[in-house]
Amino acid sequence: MSERHIETVCVRGAYQPKNGEPRQIPIIQSTTFQYETSRDMANLFDLEASGYFYSRLQNPTCDTVAAKIAALEGGSAGMLTSSGQAANFFAMFNLANCGDHFVSGASIYGGTFNLFNVTMRKMGIDVTFVRPDCTEEELHAAFRPNTKALFGETLANPALTVLDIEQYARVAHAHGVPLVVDNTFPTPVMCRPIAWGADIVTHSTTKYMDGHGVAVGGAIVDAGKFDWMAHADKFPGLCTPDESYHGITYAEKFGQGGAFITKCTAQLMRDFGSTPSPQSAFYLNLGLESLHVRMPRHCENGQAVAEFLSTRPEVETVHYCGLPSDPYYKLAQKYLPNGSCGVVSFVMKGGRPAAETFMRNLKLAAIETHVADAVTCCLNPATSTHRQLTDAELDAAGIPAGLVRMSCGLESKEDLIADMAQALDAVK
Ligand SMILES: *Cc1c(COP(=O)(O)O)cnc(C)c1O
């Protein structure tokens, strides 16, 4: 299937029913799975055989949808999580232990910033944030002997900075660590980070993949390209025996293509249990079946709205990498040649109060803590998702107080622009 075009993988990937089987992925709504002998069970518990025994670790419905996402990203293995937060936490905690360190772009989703900056620090895992447009030398300088990964978002939420994936991969690999890329906003339809050198790709599937505001979820995909054993000293969790599974060594037993996801499932899902429900995985798959049709329309609407906003005197700046005036236009031409997404960020001239008046007057666009949905919605990050950031951190992350994040849905672009025009008129 992986040789087929992405449109075909969206619709047909991972699930190919045989004669007389259901056309749609069956929802295996079962917590457990039964066996004839306790020996069968023991082999599963020891990871000596593959199969299902308890849905906290693995479930067939979830695995099928995870395999489709892995195929879409061009990876070797994938898993679903109960949220995008869980996906990013698992991806990093699968690499870094207490006493370790990782490097992250500063221009990332507010929830991820807080996870890295507050919660993971409490666990003894240190992070250095680098400016989105830092030089390669600055990026190198952020690494330490105990650095275990480099993290960035392909297209940052909500700053909309574009990650130079090849550069990040080059630097990460020079330090013997993997590059982890959150590819939530472009989805694999608009960009496939693995093709540019990323080793691990994460998603909040809550966004475009679901696309209908139905289910919170996340996914992790391993490219299967990182040679853990060549850096065994850095990654003891993958390269030395796991006593909780009778001394198996993930990188040896499951190879380069399977070690990361197997360890993540066997240890982190076992212990933290951030498991998606089979029902949610089923909904997610419905979103995936039309992802390739929806993304270009989101991009078309985003481009039209960004162009419109650029003409308005009430608007100070518009961030959209599809605008030739945008600082990330050149990078976007390389990594997102067919479009980026439907999210447009812009800064109102009057700051916070102007943003508030504008949003209050919108009739079509909804005010929601959501993004990347069929329904157009908007948000002022400084008073919502990024509340926990100080003004200095907001500026460092490229999110001034008057910034509005407008997520263009699938409505008519003429109607969206008319709605925004009358709301902007009200600001004067
Ligand atoms: C929303 C989002 C997350 C967090 O995902 P949830 O599903 O809300 O937990 C992580 N990264 C990015 C880029 C996001 O947009």
The ligand as an SDF file (V2000), in Angstrom:
LIG
                    3D

 15 15  0  0  0  0  0  0  0  0999 V2000
   -3.5060   20.6980   19.6840 C   0  0  0  0  0  0  0  0  0  0  0  0
   -2.0950   20.4200   19.5230 C   0  0  0  0  0  0  0  0  0  0  0  0
   -1.4140   19.5640   20.4040 C   0  0  0  0  0  0  0  0  0  0  0  0
   -2.1030   18.9260   21.5900 C   0  0  0  0  0  0  0  0  0  0  0  0
   -3.0570   18.0200   21.1410 O   0  0  0  0  0  0  0  0  0  0  0  0
   -4.3630   17.5880   21.9650 P   0  0  0  0  0  0  0  0  0  0  0  0
   -5.0030   16.5990   21.0720 O   0  0  0  0  0  0  0  0  0  0  0  0
   -5.1690   18.8140   22.2110 O   0  0  0  0  0  0  0  0  0  0  0  0
   -3.8890   16.9890   23.2540 O   0  0  0  0  0  0  0  0  0  0  0  0
   -0.0830   19.3050   20.1600 C   0  0  0  0  0  0  0  0  0  0  0  0
    0.5670   19.8730   19.1190 N   0  0  0  0  0  0  0  0  0  0  0  0
   -0.0610   20.7100   18.2610 C   0  0  0  0  0  0  0  0  0  0  0  0
    0.7160   21.3020   17.1240 C   0  0  0  0  0  0  0  0  0  0  0  0
   -1.3920   21.0170   18.4230 C   0  0  0  0  0  0  0  0  0  0  0  0
   -2.0020   21.8530   17.5700 O   0  0  0  0  0  0  0  0  0  0  0  0
  1  2  1  0
  2  3  1  0
  2 14  2  0
  3  4  1  0
  3 10  2  0
  4  5  1  0
  5  6  1  0
  6  7  2  0
  6  8  1  0
  6  9  1  0
 10 11  1  0
 11 12  2  0
 12 13  1  0
 12 14  1  0
 14 15  1  0
M  END
$$$$
